[in-house]
């Protein structure tokens, strides 16, 4: 009887502790995270459009990008080189923009999957290309960094 009472007390204490821990965890503000991810996209677009690729802090050192018709680009140096080729082959004045459509937040918000839309226009705002992308961010040193990225162009441009 004494052993049953002790086991019951231990079980009750364990359950109480687990419930307390769950209640103590702060709720995730998905809209705030979405705004933070959109800000990262805006900063990336600004630097890309200026051709300031070396200052892009968007990608983690161990990131992998899956681009169309390419082998996976592994590591930040390979990704920056790929972006540099894109800037150099693009007409002057072209601008890219990114729109965060959805975010899926995992665990304690250390990982976020973003689903978004990109649009590339020329210097007089005529559409050149558009498409969709998925990006997996990980929180590292207080900021979200891209660890995986995949994009696909659409066949027709929609206004």
Backbone bond lengths (Angstrom), bond angles and torsions (degrees), N, CA, C in turn:
res aa  C-N    CA-C-N  psi(-1)  N-CA   C-N-CA  omega(-1)  CA-C   N-CA-C  phi
1 X - - - 1.438 - - 1.523 110.40 -
2 X 1.365 115.08 -44.70 1.458 120.00 179.79 1.528 109.97 -62.31
3 X 1.340 117.23 -40.68 1.455 122.06 -179.19 1.529 109.96 -66.05
4 X 1.321 118.84 -40.08 1.466 122.58 177.79 1.513 110.89 -63.23
5 X 1.325 117.23 -41.25 1.461 121.22 179.39 1.523 110.66 -64.93
6 X 1.323 116.77 -39.95 1.467 121.18 178.79 1.527 109.62 -66.15
7 X 1.336 117.63 -44.84 1.469 121.45 178.75 1.525 111.12 -62.32
8 X 1.327 116.41 -41.60 1.459 120.36 178.68 1.524 110.33 -64.22
9 X 1.298 117.92 -41.34 1.469 122.26 178.57 1.527 110.68 -64.26
10 X 1.331 117.00 -42.29 1.466 120.85 177.82 1.527 110.85 -63.75
11 X 1.337 116.54 -42.62 1.456 120.82 179.06 1.529 110.53 -63.05
12 X 1.325 116.21 -45.40 1.455 120.96 179.20 1.531 111.21 -62.12
13 X 1.318 116.68 -41.58 1.462 121.42 178.21 1.527 110.48 -63.49
14 X 1.336 117.36 -43.57 1.461 122.22 179.89 1.522 110.59 -62.51
15 X 1.330 116.32 -46.89 1.464 120.34 179.58 1.522 110.53 -63.00
16 X 1.309 117.50 -43.59 1.467 121.40 178.79 1.518 110.81 -60.45
17 X 1.327 117.01 -42.03 1.461 122.05 178.93 1.526 110.35 -63.16
18 X 1.338 117.27 -44.23 1.466 121.12 -179.70 1.525 110.89 -63.41
19 X 1.324 117.27 -44.05 1.462 120.91 179.02 1.522 110.03 -63.68
20 X 1.312 117.72 -42.14 1.466 121.57 179.34 1.525 111.07 -62.27
21 X 1.317 116.82 -40.76 1.467 120.39 179.49 1.520 111.06 -64.79
22 X 1.332 116.73 -41.10 1.461 119.97 179.21 1.516 110.92 -65.87
23 X 1.317 117.42 -38.81 1.449 120.51 179.76 1.521 111.34 -71.41
24 X 1.317 117.50 -29.02 1.458 121.29 -178.25 1.518 112.40 -74.16
25 X 1.333 117.21 -24.80 1.454 120.24 -179.91 1.523 109.66 -66.70
26 X 1.324 116.22 129.14 1.454 120.74 -178.90 1.527 109.47 -69.03
27 X 1.318 117.35 139.70 1.458 119.59 177.36 1.528 109.77 -66.15
28 X 1.315 116.43 148.79 1.457 122.09 -179.43 1.524 109.02 -84.01
29 X 1.323 116.37 126.70 1.460 122.00 177.40 1.528 108.08 -91.47
30 X 1.332 115.23 92.66 1.463 121.77 -174.75 1.530 112.34 -61.25
31 X 1.328 117.74 -38.28 1.471 120.90 179.55 1.525 111.54 -66.73
32 X 1.321 117.17 -37.36 1.459 120.97 177.30 1.533 109.97 -65.26
33 X 1.325 116.02 -42.44 1.468 120.11 178.66 1.522 110.15 -65.59
34 X 1.331 117.41 -41.00 1.468 120.83 177.74 1.523 110.38 -59.74
35 X 1.328 117.15 -42.65 1.470 121.24 178.17 1.529 110.78 -64.40
36 X 1.326 116.97 -38.76 1.471 121.13 178.15 1.524 110.78 -64.65
37 X 1.325 116.67 -41.96 1.472 120.77 178.77 1.530 109.56 -66.50
38 X 1.335 117.85 -42.86 1.469 120.69 178.18 1.528 110.41 -60.66
39 X 1.323 117.39 -39.13 1.465 120.92 177.03 1.528 110.74 -62.07
40 X 1.334 116.96 -39.57 1.477 120.45 177.04 1.531 109.67 -63.11
41 X 1.338 116.98 -41.70 1.470 121.43 178.94 1.527 111.04 -64.38
42 X 1.321 116.73 -42.03 1.466 120.41 179.04 1.522 111.27 -62.93
43 X 1.329 115.96 -42.05 1.462 120.51 178.82 1.525 110.35 -64.87
44 X 1.330 116.53 -42.60 1.469 120.83 177.66 1.529 110.01 -59.44
45 X 1.345 117.52 -48.78 1.463 121.38 -178.93 1.528 111.25 -60.19
46 X 1.318 116.58 -42.08 1.470 120.71 -179.68 1.532 110.85 -60.80
47 X 1.325 116.53 -47.80 1.463 120.09 -179.60 1.530 111.08 -67.95
48 X 1.319 117.30 -40.57 1.467 121.30 178.96 1.527 109.80 -62.17
49 X 1.318 116.94 -46.99 1.468 120.81 -178.58 1.524 112.01 -63.49
50 X 1.327 117.54 -28.80 1.474 121.72 176.65 1.531 111.49 -83.68
51 X 1.329 117.18 -12.14 1.455 120.81 -176.67 1.517 113.39 78.70
52 X 1.314 117.56 17.73 1.468 122.77 -178.51 1.532 110.16 -92.53
53 X 1.304 115.66 63.10 1.457 121.13 -171.25 1.522 113.82 -71.67
54 X 1.303 117.70 -32.16 1.469 119.85 -178.31 1.532 112.32 -66.68
55 X 1.332 116.82 -21.47 1.457 119.38 -179.19 1.529 112.74 -93.81
56 X 1.334 116.88 2.88 1.463 119.38 179.57 1.522 109.00 -72.58
57 X 1.305 116.31 114.86 1.458 122.10 178.03 1.515 111.44 -98.38
58 X 1.285 117.40 18.78 1.457 125.64 -173.61 1.521 113.22 -71.70
59 X 1.320 117.00 -37.73 1.466 121.87 -175.02 1.524 111.89 -97.03
60 X 1.334 115.89 142.42 1.460 121.36 170.79 1.533 107.64 -72.54
61 X 1.319 116.53 156.23 1.470 120.09 179.53 1.520 112.02 -59.35
62 X 1.333 117.10 -30.56 1.465 121.35 -177.92 1.529 113.14 -102.16
63 X 1.328 117.15 21.87 1.465 121.80 -178.52 1.525 110.83 -65.88
64 X 1.328 114.69 155.02 1.464 122.28 173.33 1.521 107.51 -130.61
65 X 1.341 115.54 130.10 1.460 121.71 178.09 1.521 108.18 -114.30
66 X 1.329 114.18 131.83 1.454 121.07 176.51 1.522 106.99 -106.01
67 X 1.337 116.35 99.51 1.463 122.92 -178.43 1.524 109.14 -99.17
68 X 1.325 115.37 156.76 1.461 119.98 -179.82 1.528 111.01 -63.21
69 X 1.319 115.60 136.93 1.463 123.23 175.09 1.525 113.68 56.87
70 X 1.322 116.30 33.00 1.468 121.95 179.37 1.512 109.44 -138.31
71 X 1.311 115.58 153.22 1.464 119.62 168.21 1.526 106.93 -68.72
72 X 1.325 118.49 155.17 1.464 119.34 178.47 1.530 111.46 -54.60
73 X 1.320 114.91 137.77 1.462 121.50 177.17 1.522 106.64 -92.45
74 X 1.319 116.11 114.81 1.462 121.16 -172.55 1.524 110.15 -108.90
75 X 1.325 115.49 120.09 1.455 121.39 177.46 1.516 112.37 93.67
76 X 1.306 114.82 149.54 1.459 121.64 -176.97 1.532 113.24 -58.25
77 X 1.343 120.62 -42.51 1.472 119.23 179.62 1.537 112.85 -59.75
78 X 1.324 117.93 -40.84 1.468 120.98 179.06 1.531 110.74 -66.76
79 X 1.305 116.42 -38.62 1.468 120.86 179.94 1.525 110.19 -67.40
80 X 1.318 117.80 -45.28 1.468 121.47 179.21 1.528 110.31 -61.79
81 X 1.321 117.63 -40.10 1.471 121.06 177.76 1.530 110.79 -62.23
82 X 1.315 117.09 -42.82 1.466 122.60 177.11 1.535 110.25 -61.05
83 X 1.326 117.18 -45.30 1.457 120.73 178.68 1.530 111.15 -63.67
84 X 1.329 115.57 -39.40 1.468 121.30 179.11 1.532 110.14 -60.55
85 X 1.323 116.74 -42.93 1.472 120.69 177.62 1.524 110.34 -60.89
86 X 1.334 116.68 -39.72 1.458 120.53 178.45 1.510 112.59 -63.88
87 X 1.322 116.59 -43.07 1.463 120.81 179.08 1.523 110.20 -65.20
88 X 1.325 116.73 -43.82 1.469 120.62 -177.56 1.525 112.53 -66.89
89 X 1.335 117.83 -31.38 1.463 120.07 -179.49 1.528 112.65 -88.79
90 X 1.304 117.22 -5.94 1.461 122.47 -178.31 1.522 110.16 -88.96
91 X 1.312 116.07 149.51 1.464 120.55 177.13 1.523 110.18 -68.97
92 X 1.307 115.39 147.26 1.464 120.45 179.19 1.528 109.04 -62.53
93 X 1.320 114.95 136.25 1.450 119.99 178.70 1.520 114.92 95.07
94 X 1.343 117.08 -8.92 1.464 118.87 176.13 1.524 109.24 -64.58
95 X 1.316 116.36 144.80 1.471 121.43 -178.59 1.522 109.62 -132.73
96 X 1.326 115.08 137.26 1.453 120.81 175.03 1.522 109.07 -111.42
97 X 1.320 115.58 144.93 1.464 121.42 174.89 1.521 108.47 -132.50
98 X 1.315 115.04 154.62 1.462 121.81 179.60 1.522 108.73 -128.12
99 X 1.310 115.60 139.94 1.454 121.38 177.62 1.522 108.72 -124.81
100 X 1.308 116.46 120.85 1.462 121.90 176.46 1.520 108.09 -79.23
101 X 1.337 116.64 113.82 1.462 120.73 179.51 1.517 112.41 -88.45
102 X 1.326 116.71 -44.18 1.462 121.48 -177.65 1.516 109.62 -144.45
103 X 1.309 115.79 152.31 1.457 121.02 168.85 1.524 108.33 -131.29
104 X 1.304 114.73 142.52 1.454 122.79 174.77 1.522 106.33 -118.07
105 X 1.312 115.90 118.00 1.457 122.07 -173.66 1.524 108.62 -100.29
106 X 1.332 115.91 132.63 1.457 121.10 -177.49 1.525 110.63 -113.30
107 X 1.321 114.08 139.71 1.458 120.96 176.04 1.513 111.83 56.31
108 X 1.303 115.43 -129.61 1.472 121.34 -178.58 1.532 111.15 -92.61
109 X 1.319 115.79 32.90 1.470 123.92 177.71 1.525 113.11 70.22
110 X 1.323 117.67 22.80 1.464 119.25 174.90 1.526 110.89 -80.56
111 X 1.336 116.87 -18.18 1.459 120.76 174.48 1.523 108.95 -130.12
112 X 1.343 114.75 138.00 1.457 121.35 179.04 1.528 107.78 -136.88
113 X 1.325 115.75 130.79 1.457 121.53 173.60 1.520 107.49 -100.97
114 X 1.320 115.56 123.27 1.461 121.35 179.56 1.526 109.19 -106.25
115 X 1.328 116.28 136.58 1.452 123.17 171.36 1.521 105.22 -114.23
116 X 1.335 116.62 125.55 1.456 118.49 -175.15 1.508 113.91 -145.07
117 X 1.319 113.99 -178.32 1.456 124.01 -177.07 1.527 108.16 -129.63
118 X 1.339 116.93 136.28 1.466 119.84 175.10 1.518 109.86 -117.67
119 X 1.315 114.64 155.44 1.460 120.92 179.33 1.518 108.04 -145.14
120 X 1.317 116.35 130.77 1.458 123.27 177.48 1.522 107.86 -115.42
121 X 1.340 115.79 128.34 1.460 121.31 178.88 1.522 108.98 -126.74
122 X 1.346 115.20 159.38 1.461 118.51 177.01 1.527 109.70 -85.56
123 X 1.323 116.00 -172.43 1.467 121.13 -172.94 1.527 113.62 -65.71
124 X 1.340 118.12 -17.44 1.464 120.74 177.36 1.530 110.92 -111.77
125 X 1.340 115.92 22.81 1.464 123.92 173.36 1.529 114.64 70.72
126 X 1.333 117.25 21.91 1.474 120.71 174.48 1.532 107.66 -83.97
127 X 1.340 117.34 128.19 1.470 120.30 -178.51 1.531 112.54 -61.22
128 X 1.321 115.45 135.91 1.461 122.63 176.92 1.519 110.31 -110.43
129 X 1.315 115.77 -44.06 1.457 121.03 -175.92 1.520 108.46 -156.12
130 X 1.328 114.83 154.70 1.463 120.27 174.14 1.514 107.77 -154.68
131 X 1.316 116.12 167.58 1.454 119.45 179.11 1.508 111.83 174.47
132 X 1.300 114.55 -166.02 1.457 122.00 -176.63 1.519 109.49 -125.40
133 X 1.324 114.97 159.16 1.457 119.26 -179.55 1.520 110.50 -148.71
134 X 1.317 114.19 160.92 1.460 122.96 172.28 1.517 106.81 -130.16
135 X 1.333 115.34 133.43 1.457 120.49 -179.76 1.521 108.51 -132.77
136 X 1.323 115.36 132.31 1.456 120.88 173.37 1.516 107.67 -101.73
137 X 1.334 115.58 117.93 1.453 122.94 177.33 1.523 109.65 -101.61
138 X 1.325 115.05 147.13 1.462 122.14 170.61 1.511 107.87 -125.96
139 X 1.316 116.18 139.45 1.462 119.88 177.97 1.524 107.64 -79.23
140 X 1.315 115.68 118.52 1.457 122.68 179.45 1.521 108.52 -133.15
141 X 1.302 116.01 127.80 1.465 121.63 -179.02 1.526 111.89 51.74
142 X 1.318 116.33 38.36 1.451 121.51 175.22 1.514 116.61 85.55
143 X 1.343 117.91 -5.07 1.467 121.44 -179.55 1.517 110.15 -126.11
144 X 1.327 115.52 151.41 1.460 119.72 174.80 1.523 109.24 -78.40
145 X 1.321 115.88 130.27 1.463 122.65 177.30 1.521 108.53 -124.53
146 X 1.307 116.50 144.74 1.464 121.55 179.40 1.522 109.10 -74.36
147 X 1.339 115.45 129.05 1.461 120.11 174.11 1.527 111.37 -110.58
148 X 1.351 117.22 -26.82 1.461 122.01 175.54 1.521 108.22 -145.04
149 X 1.345 115.20 143.32 1.463 120.14 -179.68 1.518 109.28 -146.81
150 X 1.323 115.67 142.02 1.458 121.56 177.15 1.520 107.79 -146.08
151 X 1.342 116.93 138.26 1.462 119.74 178.78 1.517 110.25 -140.68
152 X 1.320 114.79 160.14 1.466 121.18 177.78 1.519 108.40 -146.55
153 X 1.324 116.01 132.78 1.464 120.84 176.46 1.518 109.18 -77.12
154 X 1.325 115.21 150.82 1.458 120.07 172.90 1.514 108.92 -89.56
155 X 1.333 116.46 156.32 1.469 120.24 -179.15 1.512 112.46 -74.41
156 X 1.320 116.91 -37.54 1.450 119.72 -179.78 1.527 109.17 -122.89
157 X 1.301 114.94 148.01 1.455 120.48 179.25 1.512 109.13 -86.82
158 X 1.309 115.83 132.22 1.455 120.66 178.86 1.519 108.79 -109.11
159 X 1.265 116.96 136.89 1.460 121.92 178.40 1.508 109.30 -94.84
